Amino acid sequence: MTEHPSEQELQQFVSDNSLCTPATRSHIEGCESCLAQVASYRLVLSAIRQQPKPAFDFDVAALVLPQLESPRTAEDPAIARARSFKDRFFPFLLAAVVLPLTAIPLYLLRKNIFFLFADASGIFIYVIAAATLFFIGFKITGMYRTYQKQLKALNYY
C-alpha cells in the first residue's frame, strides 16, 4: 500500500481486523502513524464500552399502548377471515367492473371521442366539473378528519 488506510478502514481494523484486506492489515501493523491511530481508536472504544448503559426510569410501551385504539376483534376467527377476505376482494371486484365499463365505450368511440361533448351545453360541463370537485373535496375532508382522530388518539399535540 502506498497510501494510509482511511478512517473507516482503521476503525474496522480495531473492531474486527479479520474483515480488513491483507494489504491493509500489513500496512497498519508496519506503520507507526497508523498504529498510533489504532491505539487511539482502541482507547476510545474501551472508554465507550465502560460507560454504563442508559436506563430509562419509565416504560415507553406502558405509556403509549393505552393511548392507542384497540383493534376490533371478532368473536369467531372464521368471521374475521371472511371479513378480511371481503375487505381484500372488494377493491378488485370494483376494478373488474369499472374498468370494462369505461374501457369498452372508450374503445368503441375512439374515433369520435373529441366530438362526444361537442353538443353538450356549457352548464352541463360545469355541473359535472363542480360535482367532481365536490366529491374530491368531500373525500379529502374525510381523510383529514381520520388523520386528526389518529393524531388525537396518539396525543401528539
GUSEKOL-367872 format. One record per residue: residue number from 1; chain; x, y, z of N, C-alpha, C in turn. Coordinates in Angstrom, 2 decimals. Layout:
[rec NUM, "A", [X, Y, Z], [X, Y, Z], [X, Y, Z]]
...
END
This chain:
[rec 1, "A", [0.85, -1.18, 0.00], [0.00, 0.00, 0.00], [0.88, 1.24, 0.00]]
[rec 2, "A", [0.54, 2.18, -0.84], [1.32, 3.42, -0.89], [0.67, 4.53, -0.08]]
[rec 3, "A", [-0.62, 4.39, 0.21], [-1.33, 5.40, 0.99], [-1.77, 4.80, 2.32]]
[rec 4, "A", [-2.01, 5.70, 3.28], [-2.52, 5.25, 4.57], [-3.98, 4.83, 4.42]]
[rec 5, "A", [-4.42, 3.90, 5.22], [-5.84, 3.49, 5.18], [-6.74, 4.64, 5.63]]
[rec 6, "A", [-8.00, 4.56, 5.19], [-8.97, 5.59, 5.58], [-9.36, 5.39, 7.04]]
[rec 7, "A", [-10.06, 6.38, 7.56], [-10.54, 6.29, 8.95], [-11.46, 5.09, 9.13]]
[rec 8, "A", [-12.27, 4.85, 8.14], [-13.20, 3.72, 8.21], [-12.43, 2.40, 8.27]]
[rec 9, "A", [-11.38, 2.27, 7.47], [-10.59, 1.05, 7.49], [-9.86, 0.88, 8.82]]
[rec 10, "A", [-9.40, 1.99, 9.39], [-8.75, 1.91, 10.71], [-9.75, 1.46, 11.77]]
[rec 11, "A", [-10.94, 2.00, 11.73], [-11.96, 1.62, 12.71], [-12.37, 0.16, 12.52]]
[rec 12, "A", [-12.43, -0.27, 11.28], [-12.75, -1.67, 11.01], [-11.64, -2.58, 11.54]]
[rec 13, "A", [-10.39, -2.15, 11.43], [-9.26, -2.91, 11.95], [-9.38, -3.04, 13.47]]
[rec 14, "A", [-9.81, -1.97, 14.13], [-9.95, -2.01, 15.58], [-11.09, -2.93, 15.99]]
[rec 15, "A", [-12.22, -2.85, 15.29], [-13.38, -3.64, 15.70], [-13.23, -5.12, 15.32]]
[rec 16, "A", [-12.77, -5.40, 14.09], [-12.58, -6.80, 13.67], [-11.61, -6.80, 12.51]]
[rec 17, "A", [-10.33, -7.05, 12.80], [-9.31, -6.95, 11.77], [-9.37, -8.08, 10.75]]
[rec 18, "A", [-10.15, -9.11, 11.01], [-10.28, -10.18, 10.02], [-11.07, -9.73, 8.80]]
[rec 19, "A", [-11.83, -8.64, 8.92], [-12.59, -8.11, 7.80], [-11.75, -7.23, 6.88]]
[rec 20, "A", [-10.58, -6.83, 7.34], [-9.69, -5.98, 6.54], [-8.96, -6.81, 5.50]]
[rec 21, "A", [-8.56, -6.13, 4.44], [-7.76, -6.81, 3.42], [-6.36, -7.08, 3.97]]
[rec 22, "A", [-5.68, -8.10, 3.45], [-4.32, -8.38, 3.95], [-3.37, -7.20, 3.74]]
[rec 23, "A", [-3.53, -6.47, 2.65], [-2.66, -5.31, 2.41], [-2.88, -4.24, 3.47]]
[rec 24, "A", [-4.12, -4.02, 3.84], [-4.43, -3.02, 4.87], [-3.87, -3.46, 6.21]]
[rec 25, "A", [-4.06, -4.73, 6.55], [-3.54, -5.23, 7.83], [-2.03, -5.10, 7.90]]
[rec 26, "A", [-1.34, -5.49, 6.83], [0.13, -5.43, 6.86], [0.61, -3.98, 6.93]]
[rec 27, "A", [-0.10, -3.07, 6.27], [0.31, -1.66, 6.33], [0.14, -1.12, 7.75]]
[rec 28, "A", [-1.02, -1.40, 8.35], [-1.29, -0.87, 9.69], [-0.28, -1.44, 10.69]]
[rec 29, "A", [-0.01, -2.73, 10.60], [0.91, -3.36, 11.55], [2.36, -2.88, 11.38]]
[rec 30, "A", [2.70, -2.33, 10.20], [4.06, -1.87, 9.98], [4.23, -0.36, 9.99]]
[rec 31, "A", [3.17, 0.38, 10.16], [3.23, 1.85, 10.10], [3.00, 2.41, 11.50]]
[rec 32, "A", [3.95, 3.21, 11.97], [3.85, 3.79, 13.32], [2.69, 4.77, 13.42]]
[rec 33, "A", [2.46, 5.56, 12.38], [1.38, 6.54, 12.40], [0.02, 5.84, 12.49]]
[rec 34, "A", [-0.15, 4.80, 11.69], [-1.41, 4.06, 11.71], [-1.59, 3.32, 13.04]]
[rec 35, "A", [-0.52, 2.77, 13.59], [-0.61, 2.09, 14.88], [-1.00, 3.06, 15.99]]
[rec 36, "A", [-0.52, 4.31, 15.91], [-0.90, 5.32, 16.90], [-2.39, 5.63, 16.79]]
[rec 37, "A", [-2.88, 5.73, 15.55], [-4.31, 5.99, 15.38], [-5.15, 4.80, 15.85]]
[rec 38, "A", [-4.68, 3.59, 15.58], [-5.38, 2.39, 16.03], [-5.42, 2.36, 17.56]]
[rec 39, "A", [-4.31, 2.74, 18.20], [-4.28, 2.77, 19.67], [-5.28, 3.79, 20.20]]
[rec 40, "A", [-5.39, 4.93, 19.52], [-6.37, 5.96, 19.94], [-7.78, 5.43, 19.80]]
[rec 41, "A", [-8.06, 4.78, 18.68], [-9.40, 4.22, 18.48], [-9.71, 3.14, 19.52]]
[rec 42, "A", [-8.73, 2.32, 19.85], [-8.95, 1.29, 20.86], [-9.23, 1.90, 22.23]]
[rec 43, "A", [-8.54, 2.99, 22.54], [-8.76, 3.69, 23.80], [-10.17, 4.27, 23.85]]
[rec 44, "A", [-10.58, 4.89, 22.76], [-11.94, 5.46, 22.70], [-12.98, 4.37, 22.80]]
[rec 45, "A", [-12.77, 3.27, 22.08], [-13.72, 2.17, 22.10], [-13.83, 1.55, 23.49]]
[rec 46, "A", [-12.71, 1.41, 24.17], [-12.76, 0.83, 25.53], [-13.46, 1.79, 26.49]]
[rec 47, "A", [-13.26, 3.10, 26.30], [-13.95, 4.07, 27.16], [-15.45, 4.04, 26.91]]
[rec 48, "A", [-15.84, 3.87, 25.66], [-17.27, 3.79, 25.34], [-17.88, 2.53, 25.95]]
[rec 49, "A", [-17.16, 1.42, 25.88], [-17.67, 0.17, 26.45], [-17.79, 0.23, 27.95]]
[rec 50, "A", [-16.99, 1.07, 28.62], [-17.05, 1.17, 30.08], [-18.20, 2.06, 30.55]]
[rec 51, "A", [-18.77, 2.84, 29.64], [-19.89, 3.71, 30.02], [-21.08, 2.84, 30.42]]
[rec 52, "A", [-21.80, 3.26, 31.46], [-22.98, 2.48, 31.83], [-24.05, 2.61, 30.74]]
[rec 53, "A", [-24.74, 1.51, 30.54], [-25.82, 1.52, 29.54], [-26.94, 2.42, 30.04]]
[rec 54, "A", [-27.55, 3.20, 29.12], [-28.62, 4.09, 29.56], [-29.83, 3.28, 30.02]]
[rec 55, "A", [-30.44, 3.76, 31.07], [-31.64, 3.12, 31.61], [-32.70, 4.20, 31.81]]
[rec 56, "A", [-33.86, 3.91, 31.34], [-34.97, 4.86, 31.49], [-35.74, 4.50, 32.76]]
[rec 57, "A", [-36.23, 5.52, 33.42], [-36.99, 5.28, 34.63], [-38.49, 5.15, 34.35]]
[rec 58, "A", [-38.83, 4.97, 33.07], [-40.23, 4.79, 32.70], [-40.30, 3.75, 31.58]]
[rec 59, "A", [-41.49, 3.19, 31.41], [-41.71, 2.18, 30.38], [-42.47, 2.83, 29.22]]
[rec 60, "A", [-41.80, 2.96, 28.08], [-42.40, 3.63, 26.93], [-43.64, 2.87, 26.46]]
[rec 61, "A", [-43.56, 1.57, 26.40], [-44.70, 0.77, 25.94], [-45.91, 0.96, 26.85]]
[rec 62, "A", [-45.66, 1.03, 28.14], [-46.77, 1.21, 29.08], [-47.41, 2.58, 28.93]]
[rec 63, "A", [-46.67, 3.57, 28.48], [-47.23, 4.91, 28.28], [-47.98, 5.04, 26.96]]
[rec 64, "A", [-47.51, 4.39, 25.92], [-48.09, 4.58, 24.59], [-49.25, 3.63, 24.32]]
[rec 65, "A", [-49.12, 2.37, 24.68], [-50.14, 1.38, 24.32], [-51.54, 1.70, 24.82]]
[rec 66, "A", [-51.73, 2.22, 26.04], [-53.10, 2.52, 26.46], [-53.74, 3.64, 25.64]]
[rec 67, "A", [-52.94, 4.49, 25.01], [-53.50, 5.59, 24.24], [-53.92, 5.19, 22.83]]
[rec 68, "A", [-53.47, 4.03, 22.37], [-53.83, 3.56, 21.04], [-55.20, 2.91, 21.08]]
[rec 69, "A", [-55.92, 3.05, 19.95], [-57.22, 2.40, 19.86], [-57.01, 0.90, 19.77]]
[rec 70, "A", [-57.82, 0.17, 20.48], [-57.69, -1.28, 20.41], [-58.32, -1.76, 19.11]]
[rec 71, "A", [-57.72, -2.73, 18.46], [-58.30, -3.23, 17.21], [-59.58, -3.99, 17.48]]
[rec 72, "A", [-60.48, -3.92, 16.50], [-61.74, -4.65, 16.64], [-61.46, -6.15, 16.53]]
[rec 73, "A", [-61.89, -6.88, 17.50], [-61.67, -8.32, 17.47], [-63.00, -9.02, 17.25]]
[rec 74, "A", [-62.97, -10.01, 16.41], [-64.17, -10.80, 16.15], [-64.22, -11.94, 17.15]]
[rec 75, "A", [-65.41, -12.30, 17.53], [-65.54, -13.39, 18.48], [-65.25, -14.72, 17.83]]
[rec 76, "A", [-65.42, -14.81, 16.53], [-65.19, -16.05, 15.82], [-64.10, -15.83, 14.77]]
[rec 77, "A", [-63.02, -16.62, 14.76], [-61.96, -16.42, 13.76], [-62.45, -16.58, 12.33]]
[rec 78, "A", [-63.47, -17.43, 12.11], [-64.00, -17.62, 10.76], [-64.64, -16.33, 10.26]]
[rec 79, "A", [-65.32, -15.61, 11.15], [-65.93, -14.33, 10.78], [-64.84, -13.32, 10.45]]
[rec 80, "A", [-63.79, -13.32, 11.23], [-62.69, -12.39, 10.97], [-62.03, -12.68, 9.62]]
[rec 81, "A", [-61.84, -13.96, 9.28], [-61.25, -14.31, 7.99], [-62.17, -13.91, 6.84]]
[rec 82, "A", [-63.48, -14.12, 7.03], [-64.43, -13.74, 5.99], [-64.43, -12.23, 5.78]]
[rec 83, "A", [-64.38, -11.47, 6.86], [-64.33, -10.02, 6.74], [-63.05, -9.58, 6.04]]
[rec 84, "A", [-61.93, -10.19, 6.41], [-60.68, -9.77, 5.80], [-60.67, -10.15, 4.32]]
[rec 85, "A", [-61.26, -11.29, 3.95], [-61.35, -11.67, 2.54], [-62.21, -10.67, 1.78]]
[rec 86, "A", [-63.34, -10.29, 2.39], [-64.23, -9.33, 1.75], [-63.54, -7.97, 1.60]]
[rec 87, "A", [-62.79, -7.58, 2.61], [-62.08, -6.30, 2.54], [-61.00, -6.32, 1.47]]
[rec 88, "A", [-60.38, -7.46, 1.25], [-59.35, -7.56, 0.21], [-59.96, -7.77, -1.16]]
[rec 89, "A", [-61.10, -8.42, -1.26], [-61.70, -8.78, -2.54], [-62.47, -7.63, -3.17]]
[rec 90, "A", [-63.10, -6.78, -2.36], [-63.96, -5.72, -2.89], [-63.26, -4.76, -3.83]]
[rec 91, "A", [-62.06, -4.25, -3.52], [-61.42, -3.35, -4.49], [-61.14, -4.01, -5.84]]
[rec 92, "A", [-60.78, -5.28, -5.85], [-60.55, -5.97, -7.11], [-61.85, -6.16, -7.89]]
[rec 93, "A", [-62.93, -6.47, -7.18], [-64.22, -6.61, -7.83], [-64.66, -5.29, -8.43]]
[rec 94, "A", [-64.49, -4.22, -7.67], [-64.85, -2.90, -8.17], [-64.03, -2.54, -9.40]]
[rec 95, "A", [-62.75, -2.83, -9.39], [-61.91, -2.54, -10.55], [-62.31, -3.41, -11.74]]
[rec 96, "A", [-62.69, -4.66, -11.49], [-63.09, -5.56, -12.56], [-64.39, -5.10, -13.20]]
[rec 97, "A", [-65.24, -4.40, -12.48], [-66.49, -3.90, -13.04], [-66.28, -2.54, -13.71]]
[rec 98, "A", [-65.58, -1.65, -13.05], [-65.44, -0.28, -13.55], [-64.52, -0.22, -14.77]]
[rec 99, "A", [-63.47, -0.98, -14.78], [-62.52, -0.93, -15.90], [-63.18, -1.28, -17.24]]
[rec 100, "A", [-63.90, -2.39, -17.34], [-64.56, -2.66, -18.63], [-65.65, -1.64, -18.97]]
[rec 101, "A", [-66.35, -1.14, -17.94], [-67.41, -0.16, -18.21], [-66.87, 1.15, -18.76]]
[rec 102, "A", [-65.60, 1.45, -18.50], [-65.01, 2.65, -19.07], [-64.17, 2.35, -20.30]]
[rec 103, "A", [-63.50, 1.20, -20.32], [-62.61, 0.88, -21.44], [-63.37, 0.55, -22.71]]
[rec 104, "A", [-64.47, -0.20, -22.61], [-65.23, -0.61, -23.80], [-65.82, 0.60, -24.53]]
[rec 105, "A", [-66.53, 1.50, -23.85], [-67.03, 2.68, -24.58], [-65.91, 3.55, -25.15]]
[rec 106, "A", [-64.81, 3.69, -24.42], [-63.70, 4.48, -24.96], [-63.12, 3.83, -26.22]]
[rec 107, "A", [-63.04, 2.50, -26.22], [-62.53, 1.82, -27.41], [-63.50, 1.96, -28.58]]
[rec 108, "A", [-64.80, 1.79, -28.33], [-65.78, 1.88, -29.40], [-65.91, 3.30, -29.95]]
[rec 109, "A", [-65.70, 4.28, -29.09], [-65.84, 5.68, -29.51], [-64.49, 6.34, -29.77]]
[rec 110, "A", [-63.46, 5.58, -30.00], [-62.10, 6.14, -30.11], [-61.98, 7.15, -31.25]]
[rec 111, "A", [-62.72, 6.98, -32.35], [-62.64, 7.92, -33.47], [-63.45, 9.18, -33.22]]
[rec 112, "A", [-64.49, 9.07, -32.42], [-65.40, 10.20, -32.20], [-65.31, 10.76, -30.78]]
[rec 113, "A", [-64.27, 10.43, -30.05], [-64.18, 10.84, -28.65], [-64.12, 12.36, -28.49]]
[rec 114, "A", [-63.51, 13.05, -29.47], [-63.41, 14.50, -29.38], [-64.76, 15.18, -29.61]]
[rec 115, "A", [-65.65, 14.49, -30.34], [-66.96, 15.08, -30.63], [-68.02, 14.66, -29.62]]
[rec 116, "A", [-67.62, 13.90, -28.61], [-68.57, 13.38, -27.63], [-69.26, 14.49, -26.86]]
[rec 117, "A", [-68.51, 15.50, -26.45], [-69.08, 16.60, -25.68], [-69.25, 17.87, -26.51]]
[rec 118, "A", [-69.17, 17.76, -27.81], [-69.25, 18.95, -28.67], [-70.62, 19.61, -28.58]]
[rec 119, "A", [-71.68, 18.83, -28.49], [-73.03, 19.40, -28.44], [-73.53, 19.61, -27.01]]
[rec 120, "A", [-72.74, 19.26, -26.02], [-73.16, 19.45, -24.63], [-73.09, 20.93, -24.28]]
[rec 121, "A", [-74.06, 21.36, -23.51], [-74.07, 22.78, -23.12], [-72.98, 23.04, -22.08]]
[rec 122, "A", [-72.60, 24.28, -21.98], [-71.56, 24.66, -21.03], [-71.98, 24.40, -19.60]]
[rec 123, "A", [-73.26, 24.58, -19.32], [-73.76, 24.37, -17.96], [-73.60, 22.90, -17.57]]
[rec 124, "A", [-73.88, 22.00, -18.50], [-73.73, 20.58, -18.23], [-72.30, 20.24, -17.84]]
[rec 125, "A", [-71.35, 20.77, -18.57], [-69.94, 20.51, -18.28], [-69.55, 21.13, -16.95]]
[rec 126, "A", [-70.05, 22.33, -16.64], [-69.75, 22.95, -15.35], [-70.35, 22.17, -14.19]]
[rec 127, "A", [-71.54, 21.61, -14.38], [-72.17, 20.80, -13.32], [-71.34, 19.55, -13.06]]
[rec 128, "A", [-70.87, 18.91, -14.12], [-70.04, 17.71, -13.95], [-68.74, 18.07, -13.24]]
[rec 129, "A", [-68.11, 19.17, -13.65], [-66.86, 19.60, -13.01], [-67.09, 19.96, -11.55]]
[rec 130, "A", [-68.19, 20.66, -11.24], [-68.48, 21.04, -9.86], [-68.75, 19.80, -9.01]]
[rec 131, "A", [-69.49, 18.83, -9.55], [-69.77, 17.61, -8.80], [-68.48, 16.84, -8.53]]
[rec 132, "A", [-67.60, 16.80, -9.52], [-66.32, 16.12, -9.33], [-65.49, 16.80, -8.26]]
[rec 133, "A", [-65.39, 18.11, -8.31], [-64.64, 18.84, -7.29], [-65.24, 18.68, -5.91]]
[rec 134, "A", [-66.57, 18.68, -5.83], [-67.24, 18.48, -4.54], [-66.92, 17.10, -3.99]]
[rec 135, "A", [-66.97, 16.08, -4.84], [-66.67, 14.72, -4.40], [-65.22, 14.61, -3.92]]
[rec 136, "A", [-64.29, 15.19, -4.66], [-62.89, 15.15, -4.25], [-62.69, 15.89, -2.93]]
[rec 137, "A", [-63.32, 17.05, -2.79], [-63.23, 17.81, -1.53], [-63.82, 17.02, -0.36]]
[rec 138, "A", [-64.93, 16.35, -0.60], [-65.56, 15.54, 0.44], [-64.62, 14.41, 0.88]]
[rec 139, "A", [-63.98, 13.73, -0.06], [-63.06, 12.65, 0.28], [-61.83, 13.17, 1.02]]
[rec 140, "A", [-61.31, 14.31, 0.59], [-60.14, 14.89, 1.27], [-60.50, 15.29, 2.69]]
[rec 141, "A", [-61.67, 15.86, 2.88], [-62.12, 16.24, 4.23], [-62.23, 15.01, 5.12]]
[rec 142, "A", [-62.78, 13.93, 4.59], [-62.89, 12.69, 5.37], [-61.53, 12.13, 5.75]]
[rec 143, "A", [-60.61, 12.17, 4.80], [-59.27, 11.68, 5.09], [-58.60, 12.54, 6.16]]
[rec 144, "A", [-58.80, 13.86, 6.10], [-58.19, 14.76, 7.08], [-58.79, 14.53, 8.47]]
[rec 145, "A", [-60.09, 14.31, 8.54], [-60.72, 14.04, 9.85], [-60.20, 12.73, 10.44]]
[rec 146, "A", [-60.05, 11.71, 9.62], [-59.50, 10.44, 10.09], [-58.08, 10.64, 10.61]]
[rec 147, "A", [-57.31, 11.42, 9.88], [-55.94, 11.72, 10.29], [-55.92, 12.44, 11.63]]
[rec 148, "A", [-56.81, 13.43, 11.81], [-56.87, 14.16, 13.07], [-57.26, 13.24, 14.23]]
[rec 149, "A", [-58.19, 12.32, 14.00], [-58.58, 11.37, 15.04], [-57.41, 10.49, 15.45]]
[rec 150, "A", [-56.64, 10.05, 14.48], [-55.49, 9.21, 14.79], [-54.44, 9.99, 15.57]]
[rec 151, "A", [-54.23, 11.23, 15.21], [-53.27, 12.06, 15.96], [-53.76, 12.30, 17.38]]
[rec 152, "A", [-55.05, 12.54, 17.51], [-55.61, 12.77, 18.84], [-55.49, 11.53, 19.71]]
[rec 153, "A", [-55.64, 10.36, 19.09], [-55.51, 9.10, 19.83], [-54.08, 8.92, 20.33]]
[rec 154, "A", [-53.11, 9.41, 19.57], [-51.72, 9.28, 19.98], [-51.27, 10.41, 20.89]]
[rec 155, "A", [-52.07, 11.47, 21.01], [-51.77, 12.60, 21.88], [-50.46, 13.29, 21.53]]
[rec 156, "A", [-50.26, 13.56, 20.26], [-49.01, 14.20, 19.84], [-49.05, 15.71, 19.88]]
[rec 157, "A", [-50.20, 16.29, 20.01], [-50.25, 17.76, 20.03], [-50.95, 18.26, 21.24]]
END
